[in-house]
Amino acid sequence: MELGWLLWGAAVLLLLLLLLLPVLMELSPAVNFALRISFYCLLCVVSSALTAPVCLLVNGGRTVKNMRIIKTVVKTFKYFFGLRFEVKGLENFKVEGPAIIVSNHQSILDMMGLMEVLPDDCVQVGKKELMYTGSVGLIIYLGGVIFINRKSTTSAKMVMAEVAKTMTTENVKVWVYPEGTRNCTGDLLPFKKGAFHLAVQAQVPVIPVVYSSFTTFYNPKKNLFTSGKIKVEVLPPIETKGLTSDDVSDLTDRCFRTMRETLFRLSGCPS
C-alpha cells in the first residue's frame, strides 16, 4: 500500500515537473541554459554512440573518411537549437594539395560550426583530454582527430612534426584553433604560433575561417542560450612558399589582424 502511494506520488511529481518545465524555462534563464546545455551534451553522447558503429562498418576504423559520416550527423544539430548559418567563401577551400585551416574558438557549440563548413580530407588538431570523453572521444578518434598534449611543449612539437609529414604524404588539410582555448568574449585571444610554424615548415597555405561572435545568443556567464544566426566566412588562402621560420611571427600577426577585422565586421561590432 505504501509502495503504491509512493509510486503515485512520484508520477504526480513527474507530471507537475513536465507541466512546469516550460514555465520554469521562461522564468529562469539559469534553468533554460542548464536544460539546453544538458540536451546538447546528451545529443553529442547518443549520436556519437550510434554513429561509431556506422563508421566502423563503412570505413573499417580510424580514418579521415569517417568525417563525412560525422559531418552529416552533426549538421542536423542546428535544427534542435534554432541556429542558422550564413556561409561565404567556401571556394577558398579549393586549393591544390594540403593546407592549414585556422579559425576562432568560442565554445562547445563550435563543433556545429566546424561541421557546417568542414571540407573533405580535413583532420582537426585537438587536446588529448578529448580522447577520454566516452563515445564522443571514440567518434573523434575514428574521425582521425590528431591529439596533442598541451601540457608538454616537447610532445606537442613532436606531434606537429608528424602532422607536417602526414599532411604532405596523405594530401590532407589540417584544422587548428590558434587561440588554444575557448574564448566567448567577442574578441580574439593572441594566437599561438604552432599552426603557422607548421604551415611554413610544410610550405602550404594558411586558410583563415572566421565565425561571428556567439555572444548575442550564447553566453554562459549570463545563462544565455537561445536561437540565433552565425555568419561564417572562409578567407582567401595566405601563401607561405618561400617563407622561413624567421617569417612566422609576421605571418601569425598578419593572420590575427585579418581574422580580427573580419570577426568584428561579421559581428557588427566596431573595430
C-alpha positions in Angstrom: 0.0 0.0 0.0 2.7 2.4 0.9 4.7 1.5 -2.2 1.6 2.2 -4.3 1.2 5.7 -2.8 4.9 6.3 -3.3 4.6 5.4 -7.0 1.6 7.6 -7.4 3.3 10.5 -5.7 6.4 10.1 -7.9 4.1 10.0 -11.0 2.3 13.2 -9.9 5.6 15.0 -9.2 6.9 14.0 -12.6 3.8 15.2 -14.3 3.9 18.5 -12.4 7.6 18.9 -13.4 6.8 18.3 -17.0 3.9 20.8 -16.9 6.0 23.4 -15.0 9.2 23.0 -17.1 8.2 25.4 -19.9 7.2 28.0 -17.3 10.5 27.5 -15.4 12.4 27.9 -18.6 10.7 31.1 -19.3 11.0 32.5 -15.8 14.6 31.3 -15.1 17.4 31.9 -17.6 19.6 29.5 -15.5 17.1 26.7 -15.9 16.8 27.3 -19.6 20.6 27.4 -20.0 21.1 24.3 -18.0 18.5 22.3 -19.8 19.7 23.3 -23.3 23.3 22.6 -22.5 22.4 19.2 -20.9 20.4 18.3 -24.0 23.3 19.3 -26.3 25.7 17.1 -24.3 23.2 14.3 -24.3 22.8 14.7 -28.1 26.5 14.5 -28.6 26.9 11.4 -26.5 24.0 9.5 -28.0 24.7 10.4 -31.6 28.4 9.5 -31.1 27.4 6.1 -29.8 25.1 5.5 -32.7 27.5 6.8 -35.4 30.6 5.0 -34.2 29.4 1.5 -35.4 28.4 3.0 -38.8 32.0 4.4 -39.2 33.5 1.1 -38.3 31.2 -0.8 -40.7 31.7 1.6 -43.6 35.4 2.5 -43.3 36.8 -0.2 -41.1 38.4 2.0 -38.4 40.2 5.3 -37.8 40.3 7.4 -41.0 39.5 11.0 -42.1 36.9 9.5 -44.4 34.7 9.0 -41.3 34.3 12.8 -41.1 31.8 12.7 -44.0 29.6 10.5 -41.8 30.1 12.5 -38.7 29.5 15.8 -40.6 26.2 14.5 -41.9 25.0 13.7 -38.4 26.2 16.9 -36.7 24.8 19.1 -39.3 21.3 18.2 -38.0 22.0 19.5 -34.5 21.4 23.1 -35.5 17.7 22.4 -36.1 17.3 21.3 -32.4 18.6 24.7 -31.2 17.2 27.1 -33.8 20.7 28.0 -35.2 21.1 29.3 -38.7 24.4 29.5 -40.6 25.2 32.1 -43.3 28.4 30.9 -45.1 30.6 32.7 -47.6 33.8 31.9 -49.3 33.7 28.1 -49.5 35.5 28.3 -52.8 38.6 29.3 -50.9 39.0 25.8 -49.6 39.6 24.6 -53.2 43.4 24.8 -53.1 45.6 22.2 -54.7 47.3 20.0 -52.1 47.3 20.3 -48.3 46.7 23.4 -46.3 46.4 24.7 -42.7 43.0 26.0 -41.8 42.8 28.3 -38.7 39.6 29.5 -37.1 38.4 31.3 -33.9 37.3 29.1 -31.0 34.4 30.2 -28.9 32.5 27.5 -27.1 31.4 23.8 -27.1 29.0 24.8 -29.8 31.9 25.2 -32.2 31.6 21.6 -33.4 28.3 22.6 -35.2 30.1 25.4 -36.9 33.0 23.2 -37.8 30.9 20.5 -39.4 28.8 23.1 -41.3 31.8 24.0 -43.5 34.4 21.2 -43.0 36.0 20.3 -46.4 36.7 16.8 -47.4 40.0 15.2 -46.3 40.5 17.6 -43.4 41.7 16.5 -39.9 41.5 18.5 -36.8 44.0 19.1 -34.0 42.5 18.7 -30.5 43.6 18.4 -26.9 44.5 15.0 -25.7 41.8 15.1 -22.9 39.1 14.8 -25.6 40.1 11.1 -26.0 38.7 10.3 -22.6 35.1 11.6 -23.1 33.4 8.3 -23.7 31.6 7.8 -27.0 32.4 11.4 -28.0 36.1 10.6 -27.6 35.7 7.4 -29.6 33.9 9.1 -32.6 36.5 11.9 -32.9 39.3 9.3 -32.7 37.6 7.4 -35.5 37.4 10.7 -37.4 41.2 11.0 -37.4 41.5 13.9 -35.0 45.1 14.5 -34.0 45.6 14.7 -30.3 48.2 17.0 -28.6 49.3 17.1 -25.0 49.1 20.8 -24.4 51.0 20.5 -21.1 54.1 19.1 -22.8 55.8 21.5 -25.2 58.2 18.8 -26.4 55.4 16.3 -27.0 53.3 18.9 -28.9 56.2 19.8 -31.2 56.9 16.1 -32.0 53.2 15.6 -32.9 53.2 18.7 -35.1 56.3 17.5 -36.9 54.5 14.2 -37.6 51.4 16.2 -38.7 53.6 18.0 -41.3 54.7 14.7 -42.8 51.2 13.2 -42.8 49.7 16.4 -44.3 52.0 16.2 -47.3 52.2 12.4 -47.8 48.4 11.9 -47.5 47.4 15.2 -49.1 45.1 16.3 -46.3 44.2 19.7 -44.8 44.6 20.3 -41.0 42.2 22.4 -38.9 43.7 24.2 -36.0 42.4 26.7 -33.3 45.3 29.0 -32.9 43.9 30.7 -29.8 44.5 27.4 -28.0 41.4 27.6 -25.8 37.7 28.6 -25.9 37.0 32.3 -25.9 33.5 33.7 -25.8 34.3 37.4 -25.3 33.5 38.6 -28.8 37.2 39.2 -29.5 40.3 37.0 -30.3 42.9 35.8 -27.9 46.5 36.1 -29.0 47.4 33.4 -31.5 49.9 30.6 -30.6 52.4 30.1 -33.4 52.3 26.3 -33.7 50.0 26.2 -36.7 52.0 28.9 -38.5 55.3 27.1 -37.9 53.6 24.0 -39.3 52.4 25.9 -42.4 55.9 27.4 -43.1 57.6 24.0 -42.4 55.4 22.3 -45.0 55.3 25.3 -47.3 51.5 25.1 -47.5 48.9 28.0 -47.5 47.0 29.1 -44.4 43.3 29.4 -44.9 41.6 31.6 -42.2 37.9 30.8 -41.2 36.0 33.3 -39.1 32.8 32.8 -37.2 30.8 35.7 -36.0 30.5 36.2 -32.2 28.1 33.9 -30.4 27.6 36.5 -27.6 24.1 37.6 -28.8 22.6 34.1 -28.3 25.2 32.2 -26.2 26.9 33.4 -23.0 27.5 31.0 -20.1 28.2 33.9 -17.7 24.7 35.3 -18.4 23.0 31.9 -18.6 22.1 32.9 -22.2 21.4 30.2 -24.8 18.7 31.0 -27.4 18.3 30.6 -31.1 20.4 32.8 -33.4 22.3 33.3 -36.7 26.0 32.6 -37.2 27.9 34.2 -40.0 30.9 32.2 -41.4 33.5 33.5 -43.8 36.3 31.5 -45.4 39.0 34.0 -46.3 41.4 33.7 -49.2 44.5 31.5 -48.6 47.7 33.1 -47.4 50.7 31.7 -49.2 53.8 30.6 -47.3 56.0 29.4 -50.2 59.5 30.9 -49.7 58.9 31.8 -46.1 61.2 30.6 -43.3 61.0 30.3 -39.6 62.0 34.0 -39.4 58.7 34.9 -41.0 56.4 33.0 -38.6 55.8 35.9 -36.3 54.8 38.2 -39.2 52.6 35.5 -40.7 50.9 35.0 -37.3 50.3 38.7 -36.8 49.0 39.2 -40.3 46.5 36.3 -39.9 45.4 37.6 -36.5 44.8 41.1 -37.8 42.8 39.9 -40.8 40.7 37.5 -38.7 40.0 40.1 -36.0 38.8 42.6 -38.5 36.6 40.0 -40.1 35.2 38.9 -36.7 34.2 42.5 -35.9 32.7 43.0 -39.3 30.6 39.8 -39.2 29.5 40.5 -35.7 28.5 44.1 -36.4 30.9 45.5 -33.8 33.2 48.5 -34.1 36.9 47.5 -34.6 
